Amino acid sequence: MPRPKSILQRVEIDIAKKAHNCQHNSHHRIHRGDKRVKLRKDRTWEYYCCECAKAIIDRDIAQLQSLRGQFLEETTE
């Protein structure tokens, strides 16, 4: 049986090996040793601080729940 597909992009949590700015907000600094979210964008990776990552994840969860709700509404009609 084939494995189910995922609509989520490739996302990982890793540890920063050097200090750099968050790609969402340049005022947020990711220091060496901090946890960060690593998101695949085309052929490169984008890195986000924990604060921005949580906001992105919360927004995406809300969008997925809305999508699921729309799907369930259509199937019950």
C-alpha positions as CSV (number, residue, x, y, z in Angstrom):
1,M,0.0,0.0,0.0
2,P,1.5,3.4,-0.9
3,R,2.4,5.8,1.9
4,P,-0.1,8.7,2.2
5,K,1.1,12.1,0.8
6,S,1.7,15.1,3.0
7,I,0.7,18.7,2.1
8,L,3.3,20.0,4.6
9,Q,6.6,21.3,3.4
10,R,9.8,19.8,4.6
11,V,10.4,21.3,8.1
12,E,13.0,20.4,10.7
13,I,14.1,21.7,14.1
14,D,17.9,21.9,14.6
15,I,20.5,23.8,16.5
16,A,22.3,26.9,15.1
17,K,26.0,26.3,14.5
18,K,26.6,30.0,14.2
19,A,24.8,33.2,15.0
20,H,22.6,34.8,12.4
21,N,19.4,36.7,11.9
22,C,15.9,35.2,11.6
23,Q,14.8,35.2,8.0
24,H,11.3,36.5,9.0
25,N,12.4,39.3,11.2
26,S,15.9,40.6,11.0
27,H,15.6,42.1,14.5
28,H,15.4,38.6,15.9
29,R,18.9,37.1,16.4
30,I,19.5,33.4,16.5
31,H,22.6,32.7,18.6
32,R,25.0,29.7,18.3
33,G,23.4,26.8,20.1
34,D,19.8,28.1,19.9
35,K,17.0,25.9,18.5
36,R,15.7,27.1,15.2
37,V,13.2,25.9,12.6
38,K,14.7,24.9,9.3
39,L,12.3,25.2,6.3
40,R,13.1,23.9,2.8
41,K,12.4,26.6,0.2
42,D,13.1,25.4,-3.3
43,R,16.8,24.3,-3.3
44,T,17.8,26.2,-0.1
45,W,16.9,26.3,3.6
46,E,15.4,29.2,5.5
47,Y,15.9,29.5,9.2
48,Y,13.5,31.0,11.7
49,C,13.8,31.9,15.4
50,C,11.5,30.1,17.9
51,E,9.2,33.1,18.3
52,C,8.6,33.5,14.6
53,A,8.3,29.7,14.1
54,K,5.6,29.4,16.7
55,A,3.6,32.2,15.0
56,I,4.0,30.5,11.6
57,I,3.0,27.1,13.0
58,D,0.0,28.5,14.8
59,R,-1.1,30.3,11.6
60,D,-0.7,27.1,9.5
61,I,-2.6,25.0,12.0
62,A,-5.5,27.5,11.8
63,Q,-5.4,27.3,8.0
64,L,-5.3,23.5,8.0
65,Q,-8.3,23.4,10.5
66,S,-10.2,25.7,8.2
67,L,-9.4,23.6,5.2
68,R,-10.5,20.5,7.0
69,G,-13.7,22.2,8.1
70,Q,-14.5,23.1,4.6
71,F,-13.8,19.6,3.4
72,L,-16.1,18.1,6.1
73,E,-18.9,20.6,5.3
74,E,-18.8,19.6,1.6
75,T,-18.9,15.8,2.4
76,T,-21.9,16.1,4.7
77,E,-24.1,17.9,2.2
